[in-house]
Amino acid sequence: MLCRANDNATLPRDARLPINRCNLPAVVLGGLTYQQHPSPLLIDGVAELHADLFRRLNAVPAEARAEVFRDYLTVHFRLERPEEMGLSGERRGQRQSRAKANYVRMIRGWSFDSDSREGAVLKGWVESRFGLMPRYHGQSLRDPSGDAYRRYLEMRSQGLYGTNALEAQFDLVYAYCQLDLALRHPGARHVTLYRGVNRMADHEVLEKGEGGRYVILLNNLSSFTCSRERACEFGDYILAVNVPLSKIFFYCGLLPGVLQGEDEFLVIGGVVDVTLSTI
């Protein structure tokens, strides 16, 4: 058994911000105790500002929810009419490129490369809303004064430039995902997810126990899969994690057509207890 009553159960100080924009501080939601005993995470103001959306989602059958959600975001953020939100003054090609920088494009970009510009934008959103600092983006980000962290900030800024409230779109994606999971899995608090790895040295190991048990610090946003067989394709070892449903930002079946294959889940990070096994 792993010892729980030590500092390894706590999110390290350099992995968190002192403030965030949700109902729990980063030191709580990013700790090992939260993994074991999760509670809902509510981003400030989302339920209040978009109460009409959630009334609609609760009133329609499950098969209609995705369409209602897409339509709401398209209209609310003028995704098909960016000029109505002030997008102007650039060359036509530039306008079209920035107009397409919406939540769908960002999530697809993450799926192709989590260390891309889109990945930087999503990791930045997690940092802003939940107070969890990114730990890796192409290189280690553990030194906030280093070149790697500066490049991450540049990519994040470039990805957000000229977009229409992109992080507010992510707020709604997360809230919709939580509503969908609660309706589909009433009473559930966790789901077992898997990740293929080649070596544990690529992860921040806080504690090693017996029988392949580890306490590790995940990046602030990471990809997992619900299929152990699929995870086997990405490494020689398999990490199995009991992930709180409240830590799931997006999953492959949430909005049909956004992600293709791999049964992918985008998981908000923190300290977690995992089991490592061979294929």
Rosetta silent file (secondary structure, phi, psi, omega in degrees, C-alpha in Angstrom):
SEQUENCE: MLCRANDNATLPRDARLPINRCNLPAVVLGGLTYQQHPSPLLIDGVAELHADLFRRLNAVPAEARAEVFRDYLTVHFRLERPEEMGLSGERRGQRQSRAKANYVRMIRGWSFDSDSREGAVLKGWVESRFGLMPRYHGQSLRDPSGDAYRRYLEMRSQGLYGTNALEAQFDLVYAYCQLDLALRHPGARHVTLYRGVNRMADHEVLEKGEGGRYVILLNNLSSFTCSRERACEFGDYILAVNVPLSKIFFYCGLLPGVLQGEDEFLVIGGVVDVTLSTI
SCORE:     score description
SCORE:     0.000 S_00000001
   1 L     0.000  147.058  176.794    0.000    0.000    0.000 S_00000001
   2 L   -88.272  140.430  176.493    1.086    3.554   -0.660 S_00000001
   3 L   -72.815  131.060 -178.915    1.312    5.940    2.244 S_00000001
   4 L   -97.462  -25.800 -171.612   -1.235    8.732    1.904 S_00000001
   5 L   -89.536   61.162  175.402   -0.291   10.924    4.861 S_00000001
   6 L  -148.724  177.911 -175.640    2.721   12.690    3.338 S_00000001
   7 H   -67.534  -18.134 -179.091    3.624   15.601    1.111 S_00000001
   8 H   -68.904  -15.875  176.873    3.482   13.440   -2.011 S_00000001
   9 H   -80.435   -9.744 -175.115   -0.309   13.543   -1.787 S_00000001
  10 L  -102.478  142.522  175.979   -0.213   17.332   -2.225 S_00000001
  11 L   -64.763  123.817 -179.526    0.154   19.230   -5.464 S_00000001
  12 L   -55.955  148.211 -175.796    3.670   20.749   -5.445 S_00000001
  13 H   -59.462  -37.975 -177.295    3.789   24.497   -4.938 S_00000001
  14 H   -79.078    2.912  178.172    5.520   25.121   -8.285 S_00000001
  15 H  -107.385    9.698 -176.327    2.726   23.251  -10.108 S_00000001
  16 E  -143.586  156.520  173.734   -0.100   25.524   -9.037 S_00000001
  17 L   -98.070  154.305  179.715   -1.284   29.126   -9.021 S_00000001
  18 L   -72.882  -19.377  178.930   -2.539   30.819   -5.850 S_00000001
  19 L  -132.880  156.890  173.566   -5.826   31.771   -7.557 S_00000001
  20 L  -149.694 -165.756 -176.066   -8.059   30.263  -10.216 S_00000001
  21 L  -124.405   38.178  175.594  -11.563   30.659  -11.608 S_00000001
  22 E  -137.699 -176.830 -169.440  -13.442   27.727  -10.123 S_00000001
  23 L   -82.436   -7.441  177.097  -14.977   26.719   -6.818 S_00000001
  24 L  -127.465  141.567  177.597  -11.962   24.820   -5.427 S_00000001
  25 L   -70.135  158.443 -176.878   -8.358   26.021   -5.126 S_00000001
  26 H   -60.131  -36.571 -178.086   -5.676   24.292   -7.155 S_00000001
  27 H   -62.924  -27.249  178.358   -4.019   22.792   -4.079 S_00000001
  28 H   -84.995  -55.500 -174.630   -7.271   20.914   -3.369 S_00000001
  29 H   -69.902  -18.888  179.538   -8.431   19.858   -6.843 S_00000001
  30 L   -96.153    2.751 -177.301   -4.885   18.937   -7.851 S_00000001
  31 L   -92.900  168.272 -178.171   -4.144   16.718   -4.857 S_00000001
  32 H   -66.866  -34.540  179.432   -4.336   12.967   -4.398 S_00000001
  33 H   -61.068  -36.993  179.369   -7.220   13.232   -1.943 S_00000001
  34 H   -65.810  -38.074  177.254   -9.335   14.850   -4.664 S_00000001
  35 H   -57.688  -39.736 -177.030   -8.669   11.920   -7.005 S_00000001
  36 H   -79.242  -32.496 -175.875  -10.041    9.576   -4.352 S_00000001
  37 L  -133.309   70.166 -174.812  -12.929   11.782   -3.206 S_00000001
  38 L   -75.474  157.371  173.060  -13.899   14.122   -6.055 S_00000001
  39 L  -137.611  163.860 -176.260  -16.602   16.746   -6.008 S_00000001
  40 L   -59.460  143.894  173.700  -17.993   18.893   -8.854 S_00000001
  41 L  -108.129  123.528 -176.260  -15.782   21.601  -10.337 S_00000001
  42 L  -118.726  118.382  178.110  -17.690   24.731  -11.319 S_00000001
  43 E   -76.943  135.189 -173.887  -16.059   27.441  -13.422 S_00000001
  44 L   -53.039  126.219  169.851  -17.029   30.895  -12.212 S_00000001
  45 L    81.965  -11.336 -173.474  -20.111   32.378  -13.844 S_00000001
  46 H   -66.264  -49.353 -178.333  -20.721   29.725  -16.508 S_00000001
  47 H   -62.681  -37.692 -178.378  -23.968   28.284  -15.094 S_00000001
  48 H   -72.352  -43.349 -176.835  -25.343   31.740  -14.385 S_00000001
  49 H   -72.707  -25.761 -174.621  -24.444   33.332  -17.728 S_00000001
  50 L  -123.266   37.229 -178.260  -25.655   30.399  -19.799 S_00000001
  51 H   -58.638  -35.942 -178.868  -28.632   29.185  -17.780 S_00000001
  52 H   -63.738  -39.150  177.739  -30.805   29.030  -20.897 S_00000001
  53 H   -59.638  -47.663 -175.475  -28.419   26.580  -22.583 S_00000001
  54 H   -70.938  -28.687  172.229  -28.491   24.201  -19.643 S_00000001
  55 H   -64.234  -43.500  178.950  -32.278   24.381  -19.424 S_00000001
  56 H   -64.083  -44.305 -177.754  -32.450   23.368  -23.077 S_00000001
  57 H   -63.470  -36.923  178.939  -29.940   20.562  -22.648 S_00000001
  58 H   -74.050  -16.597 -175.205  -31.859   19.101  -19.723 S_00000001
  59 H   -94.953  -11.096 -175.021  -35.124   19.257  -21.679 S_00000001
  60 L  -107.669  157.904  176.688  -34.082   17.317  -24.800 S_00000001
  61 L   -66.594  161.547 -174.658  -33.369   13.589  -25.285 S_00000001
  62 H   -55.324  -39.387 -175.684  -29.760   12.408  -25.168 S_00000001
  63 H   -70.156  -13.234 -179.114  -29.456   12.072  -28.939 S_00000001
  64 H  -100.823   -9.095 -173.200  -30.340   15.760  -29.430 S_00000001
  65 H   -62.283  -43.630 -176.970  -28.015   17.292  -26.843 S_00000001
  66 H   -61.520  -40.559  179.732  -24.949   17.609  -29.086 S_00000001
  67 H   -66.679  -41.503  177.707  -26.907   19.455  -31.773 S_00000001
  68 H   -61.310  -43.375 -179.419  -28.431   21.846  -29.240 S_00000001
  69 H   -64.209  -47.953 -179.986  -24.980   22.559  -27.806 S_00000001
  70 H   -59.112  -45.568 -178.934  -23.354   23.141  -31.199 S_00000001
  71 H   -61.098  -41.744 -178.886  -26.158   25.447  -32.300 S_00000001
  72 H   -61.850  -48.534 -179.459  -25.927   27.482  -29.105 S_00000001
  73 H   -65.108  -37.336  178.561  -22.169   28.052  -29.419 S_00000001
  74 H   -60.877  -43.121 -178.547  -22.479   28.864  -33.118 S_00000001
  75 H   -77.456  -46.725 -174.363  -25.056   31.558  -32.425 S_00000001
  76 H   -62.777  -40.766 -178.264  -23.716   32.871  -29.114 S_00000001
  77 L  -100.021    7.928  177.980  -20.146   33.305  -30.375 S_00000001
  78 L    50.606   48.067 -174.865  -21.138   34.148  -33.981 S_00000001
  79 L   -66.298  -25.355  177.735  -18.869   31.379  -35.228 S_00000001
  80 L   -99.455   -3.521  178.179  -20.285   31.611  -38.747 S_00000001
  81 L  -136.000   65.681 -174.959  -20.479   35.437  -38.733 S_00000001
  82 H   -62.698  -24.577  179.268  -17.199   36.629  -37.158 S_00000001
  83 H   -64.366  -25.242  178.415  -17.611   40.114  -38.600 S_00000001
  84 H   -71.405  -16.378  178.151  -20.533   40.642  -36.224 S_00000001
  85 H  -104.750   13.419  173.060  -18.082   40.243  -33.340 S_00000001
  86 L    95.333   10.008  178.543  -15.625   42.764  -34.767 S_00000001
  87 L   -76.753  106.168 -177.946  -13.278   40.571  -36.828 S_00000001
  88 L  -160.447  175.453  174.309  -12.063   43.012  -39.495 S_00000001
  89 L    81.083    7.820  176.612   -9.060   44.944  -40.709 S_00000001
  90 L  -119.237  163.943  175.646   -7.029   41.941  -41.837 S_00000001
  91 L   -63.347  155.719 -173.233   -6.441   40.416  -45.218 S_00000001
  92 H   -54.732  -45.911 -178.400   -9.081   37.960  -46.306 S_00000001
  93 H   -62.936  -39.868  178.313   -6.928   34.871  -45.768 S_00000001
  94 H   -65.398  -40.808  179.199   -5.935   35.988  -42.280 S_00000001
  95 H   -61.147  -45.922 -178.585   -9.565   36.676  -41.359 S_00000001
  96 H   -63.674  -39.372 -179.110  -10.673   33.252  -42.500 S_00000001
  97 H   -64.061  -45.294 -178.756   -7.832   31.581  -40.591 S_00000001
  98 H   -71.288  -33.811  179.860   -8.646   33.343  -37.315 S_00000001
  99 H   -63.679  -27.938 -179.076  -12.384   32.862  -37.767 S_00000001
 100 L   -83.487   -5.463 -177.865  -11.816   29.097  -37.872 S_00000001
 101 L   -80.871   70.559  179.884   -9.921   29.138  -34.570 S_00000001
 102 L  -112.458 -174.265 -174.741  -12.837   27.852  -32.523 S_00000001
 103 H   -60.669  -35.163 -179.887  -13.261   25.102  -29.941 S_00000001
 104 H   -65.696  -47.125 -179.092  -13.556   22.366  -32.580 S_00000001
 105 H   -63.395  -38.236 -179.584  -10.331   23.326  -34.318 S_00000001
 106 H   -65.440  -43.255 -178.668   -8.459   23.550  -31.017 S_00000001
 107 H   -68.715  -39.259  175.897   -9.549   20.103  -29.849 S_00000001
 108 H   -64.835  -40.566  178.142   -8.728   18.557  -33.215 S_00000001
 109 H   -61.599  -40.480  174.671   -5.336   20.268  -33.176 S_00000001
 110 H   -58.119  -44.792 -176.710   -4.654   18.789  -29.744 S_00000001
 111 H   -60.953  -35.282  178.045   -5.525   15.336  -31.040 S_00000001
 112 H   -75.398  -39.118 -176.396   -2.923   15.641  -33.825 S_00000001
 113 L  -161.220  107.908 -177.667   -0.219   17.118  -31.572 S_00000001
 114 L   -71.980  -10.749  176.565   -0.671   18.058  -27.927 S_00000001
 115 L  -100.773   19.050  179.659    2.517   20.158  -28.116 S_00000001
 116 L   -85.811 -178.861  174.972    1.106   22.315  -30.914 S_00000001
 117 H   -60.255  -41.768  177.931   -0.214   25.881  -30.762 S_00000001
 118 H   -61.989  -39.557  177.025   -3.676   24.450  -30.121 S_00000001
 119 H   -62.825  -38.344  178.329   -2.252   22.379  -27.290 S_00000001
 120 H   -64.330  -38.872  179.063   -0.697   25.489  -25.747 S_00000001
 121 H   -64.739  -43.537 -179.492   -4.062   27.257  -25.849 S_00000001
 122 H   -68.094  -41.551  176.702   -5.818   24.365  -24.119 S_00000001
 123 H   -64.026  -36.166  176.958   -3.103   24.008  -21.462 S_00000001
 124 H   -65.461  -35.878  177.001   -3.333   27.766  -20.911 S_00000001
 125 H   -64.737  -43.993  177.608   -7.075   27.474  -20.388 S_00000001
 126 H   -60.817  -42.396  178.173   -6.565   24.781  -17.731 S_00000001
 127 H   -59.116  -45.093 -177.130   -3.960   27.001  -16.063 S_00000001
 128 H   -68.441  -46.595 -173.276   -6.356   29.959  -16.047 S_00000001
 129 H   -81.370  -38.764 -173.238   -9.502   28.167  -14.896 S_00000001
 130 H  -110.454   -8.462  177.521   -8.135   25.533  -12.514 S_00000001
 131 L    75.810   17.075  179.368   -4.796   27.011  -11.457 S_00000001
 132 E   -97.673  119.324 -178.086   -2.789   23.964  -12.591 S_00000001
 133 L   -74.817  140.692  174.357    0.495   24.909  -14.248 S_00000001
 134 L   -67.313  144.045 -178.250    1.549   23.051  -17.409 S_00000001
 135 L  -108.494  -15.990 -176.728    4.546   20.800  -16.817 S_00000001
 136 E  -155.069  133.924  171.351    5.447   19.920  -20.402 S_00000001
 137 L  -152.620   84.072 -173.666    4.980   21.418  -23.842 S_00000001
 138 L    80.346  -34.806  175.784    7.540   19.986  -26.236 S_00000001
 139 L  -145.182  167.869  176.699   10.037   20.422  -23.389 S_00000001
 140 E   -62.862  138.330  178.723    9.902   20.546  -19.628 S_00000001
 141 L  -110.691   22.701 -174.171    8.245   23.720  -18.310 S_00000001
 142 L   -71.473  -16.446  175.968    9.396   23.364  -14.728 S_00000001
 143 L  -105.884  101.024 -177.040   11.480   26.553  -14.999 S_00000001
 144 L   -67.395  -10.749  176.449    9.020   29.449  -15.561 S_00000001
 145 L   -99.062    2.691 -175.764   11.936   31.759  -16.397 S_00000001
 146 L   -86.330  170.367 -179.054   13.364   29.431  -19.043 S_00000001
 147 H   -64.529  -36.469 -178.161   13.205   29.530  -22.833 S_00000001
 148 H   -63.580  -41.547  179.320   10.817   26.562  -23.007 S_00000001
 149 H   -68.547  -36.649  177.284    8.238   28.325  -20.857 S_00000001
 150 H   -62.999  -41.821  178.248    8.615   31.510  -22.904 S_00000001
 151 H   -63.890  -39.856  176.265    7.970   29.561  -26.107 S_00000001
 152 H   -59.467  -45.233  179.400    4.876   28.012  -24.544 S_00000001
 153 H   -63.137  -38.381  178.182    3.564   31.474  -23.634 S_00000001
 154 H   -64.274  -43.649  179.450    4.250   32.717  -27.157 S_00000001
 155 H   -64.921  -40.184  178.174    2.364   29.783  -28.687 S_00000001
 156 H   -62.416  -45.560 -179.474   -0.524   30.298  -26.299 S_00000001
 157 H   -65.221  -42.272  178.161   -0.726   33.999  -27.141 S_00000001
 158 H   -62.976  -38.018 -179.696   -0.509   33.373  -30.880 S_00000001
 159 H   -69.589  -28.695 -179.850   -3.254   30.779  -30.637 S_00000001
 160 H   -87.959  -21.026 -173.702   -5.582   33.139  -28.785 S_00000001
 161 L   -60.040  129.243  174.319   -4.888   36.229  -30.911 S_00000001
 162 L    74.594    7.534  179.650   -7.868   37.389  -32.932 S_00000001
 163 L   -90.482  168.074 -176.774  -10.182   34.633  -31.742 S_00000001
 164 L  -103.041   91.976  176.370  -13.670   35.139  -30.399 S_00000001
 165 L    49.129   49.526 -174.096  -13.659   34.445  -26.649 S_00000001
 166 H   -59.701  -41.464 -179.530  -11.981   31.087  -27.257 S_00000001
 167 H   -68.387  -30.322  174.777  -11.428   30.319  -23.587 S_00000001
 168 H   -68.065  -31.822  174.004  -15.098   31.101  -22.879 S_00000001
 169 H   -63.965  -42.429  177.556  -15.953   28.511  -25.538 S_00000001
 170 H   -62.340  -37.370  177.227  -13.831   25.981  -23.631 S_00000001
 171 H   -54.269  -45.122 -178.194  -15.692   26.876  -20.444 S_00000001
 172 H   -72.293  -35.459  176.192  -18.927   25.765  -22.095 S_00000001
 173 H   -60.030  -46.612  179.260  -17.365   22.634  -23.582 S_00000001
 174 H   -62.141  -47.117 -178.681  -16.241   21.579  -20.100 S_00000001
 175 H   -62.855  -39.076  178.337  -19.605   22.390  -18.515 S_00000001
 176 H   -66.412  -41.364  178.316  -21.434   20.508  -21.281 S_00000001
 177 H   -60.052  -42.370  179.844  -19.133   17.504  -20.883 S_00000001
 178 H   -65.457  -39.931  176.702  -19.863   17.409  -17.155 S_00000001
 179 H   -63.642  -45.073 -178.578  -23.614   17.608  -17.757 S_00000001
 180 H   -62.676  -44.732  179.907  -23.443   14.856  -20.363 S_00000001
 181 H   -64.091  -40.163 -179.801  -21.395   12.551  -18.129 S_00000001
 182 H   -65.269  -37.537 -179.546  -23.737   13.115  -15.178 S_00000001
 183 H   -75.300  -34.433 -179.312  -26.808   12.289  -17.276 S_00000001
 184 H   -80.713  -28.551 -175.470  -25.246    9.240  -18.903 S_00000001
 185 L  -131.212   66.468 -176.863  -23.655    7.849  -15.726 S_00000001
 186 L   -60.143  131.384  177.958  -25.824    8.882  -12.772 S_00000001
 187 L    85.933  -14.691 -179.340  -24.091    8.370   -9.463 S_00000001
 188 L   -75.494  148.593  179.067  -20.700    7.516  -11.002 S_00000001
 189 L  -124.162  -19.940 -176.812  -17.641    9.405   -9.799 S_00000001
 190 E  -137.216  160.933  168.215  -14.743    7.740  -11.622 S_00000001
 191 E  -139.614  141.074  178.065  -13.836    6.010  -14.858 S_00000001
 192 E   -84.982  122.453 -179.919  -10.759    3.830  -15.426 S_00000001
 193 E  -122.616  162.650 -172.773   -8.629    5.208  -18.253 S_00000001
 194 E  -131.801  153.893  177.760   -5.354    4.050  -19.770 S_00000001
 195 E  -145.265  128.741  177.488   -2.230    5.572  -21.265 S_00000001
 196 E   -81.821  131.993  179.638    0.592    3.838  -23.106 S_00000001
 197 E  -135.142  156.224  177.050    4.100    4.810  -21.953 S_00000001
 198 L   -99.963  -26.110  178.073    7.616    3.642  -22.752 S_00000001
 199 L  -160.483  145.388 -179.630    9.257    4.630  -19.465 S_00000001
 200 H   -72.510  -17.286  179.080    8.241    6.134  -16.153 S_00000001
 201 H   -63.308  -18.489  177.649   11.194    8.526  -16.352 S_00000001
 202 H   -78.454   -5.089 -178.636    9.081   10.595  -18.743 S_00000001
 203 L  -117.579  158.075  176.848    6.676   11.336  -15.880 S_00000001
 204 E   -84.637   98.321 -178.838    7.064   13.205  -12.593 S_00000001
 205 E   -86.804  120.496  179.309    7.093   10.352  -10.109 S_00000001
 206 E   -93.858  -27.791 -179.034    6.397   11.540   -6.577 S_00000001
 207 E  -161.628  142.320  177.026    6.346    8.122   -4.926 S_00000001
 208 E  -115.227  130.742  178.542    6.853    4.482   -5.878 S_00000001
 209 L  -113.950 -156.567 -179.002    4.956    1.712   -4.135 S_00000001
 210 L   -98.521  157.707  174.973    4.593   -2.036   -4.534 S_00000001
 211 L    66.214   32.172  178.410    2.931   -3.983   -7.320 S_00000001
 212 L    78.701   15.416 -179.843    3.441   -1.334   -9.972 S_00000001
 213 E   -89.036  135.864  178.481    1.795    1.427   -7.929 S_00000001
 214 E  -137.780  153.432  164.103    3.025    4.989   -8.344 S_00000001
 215 E  -109.057  121.549 -177.256    1.995    8.469   -7.329 S_00000001
 216 E  -129.780  161.865  174.084    2.722   10.802  -10.230 S_00000001
 217 E  -106.153  115.665  178.242    2.041   14.376  -11.250 S_00000001
 218 E   -77.354  156.724  167.058    0.283   14.582  -14.603 S_00000001
 219 E   -58.277  160.911 -173.870    0.660   17.439  -17.024 S_00000001
 220 E   -68.833  -16.847  169.827   -2.185   19.907  -16.532 S_00000001
 221 E  -145.490  130.484 -176.271   -3.942   18.371  -19.553 S_00000001
 222 E  -140.701  156.605  176.241   -3.233   14.867  -20.874 S_00000001
 223 E   -97.333  135.688  173.085   -4.715   12.352  -23.278 S_00000001
 224 E  -131.770  175.771  175.389   -5.964    8.961  -22.117 S_00000001
 225 E  -135.592  152.703  176.543   -8.114    6.259  -23.656 S_00000001
 226 L   -86.799   -1.402 -177.693  -10.902    4.099  -22.302 S_00000001
 227 L  -110.514  114.560  178.023   -9.514    1.128  -24.262 S_00000001
 228 H   -61.986  -37.560  179.678   -6.599   -0.785  -22.764 S_00000001
 229 H   -62.953  -39.337  178.021   -6.004   -2.414  -26.143 S_00000001
 230 H   -66.992  -39.273  179.416   -5.729    1.000  -27.792 S_00000001
 231 H   -61.656  -30.859  179.956   -3.290    2.206  -25.131 S_00000001
 232 H   -60.807  -23.115 -178.482   -1.035   -0.737  -25.967 S_00000001
 233 H   -75.440   -9.865 -172.624   -0.361    0.863  -29.356 S_00000001
 234 H  -115.294    7.659  178.329    1.371    3.855  -27.742 S_00000001
 235 L   177.758  168.381 -179.386    3.919    2.274  -25.411 S_00000001
 236 L   -84.057  -13.890  178.921    5.470   -0.827  -23.900 S_00000001
 237 E  -129.318  159.132 -178.608    3.745   -0.258  -20.553 S_00000001
 238 E  -120.615  127.181  170.088    0.225    0.723  -19.568 S_00000001
 239 E   -93.720  127.261  174.257   -0.767    3.275  -16.949 S_00000001
 240 E  -111.157  130.575 -175.031   -4.212    2.650  -15.480 S_00000001
 241 E  -134.929  133.985  169.455   -5.815    5.535  -13.607 S_00000001
 242 E   -84.065  100.773 -173.470   -9.141    5.963  -11.822 S_00000001
 243 E   -93.759  127.898  173.467   -9.973    9.391  -13.217 S_00000001
 244 E   -60.987  136.995  177.526  -12.654   11.525  -11.548 S_00000001
 245 H   -58.367  -29.570  179.829  -15.401   12.329  -14.043 S_00000001
 246 H   -68.974  -10.970  178.519  -15.039   15.947  -12.923 S_00000001
 247 H   -97.337    5.236 -179.515  -11.517   15.951  -14.410 S_00000001
 248 E   -93.578  117.106  178.616  -12.689   15.085  -17.935 S_00000001
 249 E   -83.615  -39.071 -176.774  -12.673   18.109  -20.232 S_00000001
 250 E  -159.209  150.563  173.078  -13.692   16.268  -23.415 S_00000001
 251 E  -141.830  161.875 -166.393  -14.079   12.725  -24.703 S_00000001
 252 L   -59.520  -30.872 -177.225  -14.386   11.240  -28.159 S_00000001
 253 L   -92.592    2.999 -174.457  -18.142   10.571  -28.069 S_00000001
 254 L   -68.178  -49.371  178.756  -19.201   13.928  -26.655 S_00000001
 255 L  -127.354   99.972 -176.671  -19.564   15.750  -29.993 S_00000001
 256 L   -51.717  134.820  177.335  -19.634   13.325  -32.931 S_00000001
 257 L    95.018  -13.978 -179.199  -17.134   14.164  -35.637 S_00000001
 258 L   -77.552  -48.736  175.987  -14.757   16.265  -33.525 S_00000001
 259 L  -114.531  142.201 -178.891  -12.362   13.428  -32.629 S_00000001
 260 L  -116.181  120.075  172.994  -11.843   10.340  -34.752 S_00000001
 261 L    72.284 -176.701  175.211  -10.848    7.013  -33.234 S_00000001
 262 L    65.609   -2.507  178.895   -8.533    6.152  -30.340 S_00000001
 263 L    49.285   46.027 -169.524  -11.376    6.464  -27.776 S_00000001
 264 E   -78.766  141.106  173.161   -9.580    9.600  -26.565 S_00000001
 265 E  -124.291  134.967  174.000  -10.269   11.439  -23.320 S_00000001
 266 E   -99.103  117.208 -169.250   -8.747   14.829  -22.445 S_00000001
 267 E  -115.611  129.014  175.823   -8.044   14.751  -18.711 S_00000001
 268 E   -72.413  140.522 -167.081   -7.268   17.676  -16.408 S_00000001
 269 E   -86.398 -158.130 -174.170   -4.128   16.976  -14.393 S_00000001
 270 E   128.696 -171.023  178.728   -2.865   16.921  -10.840 S_00000001
 271 E   -82.692  131.965 -178.239   -1.456   14.273   -8.515 S_00000001
 272 E  -139.441  152.113  173.696   -2.793   10.768   -9.187 S_00000001
 273 E   -93.915  122.781 -175.953   -2.337    7.221   -7.984 S_00000001
 274 E  -127.726  162.722  174.107   -1.653    4.954  -10.991 S_00000001
 275 E  -119.249  126.495  179.150   -0.901    1.318  -11.699 S_00000001
 276 E  -102.082  130.277  178.685    1.834    0.426  -14.188 S_00000001
 277 E  -140.154  160.917  177.755    1.658   -2.912  -15.988 S_00000001
 278 E   -86.056  160.156 -179.051    3.248   -4.554  -18.990 S_00000001
 279 L   -66.670    0.000    0.000    1.338   -5.207  -22.185 S_00000001
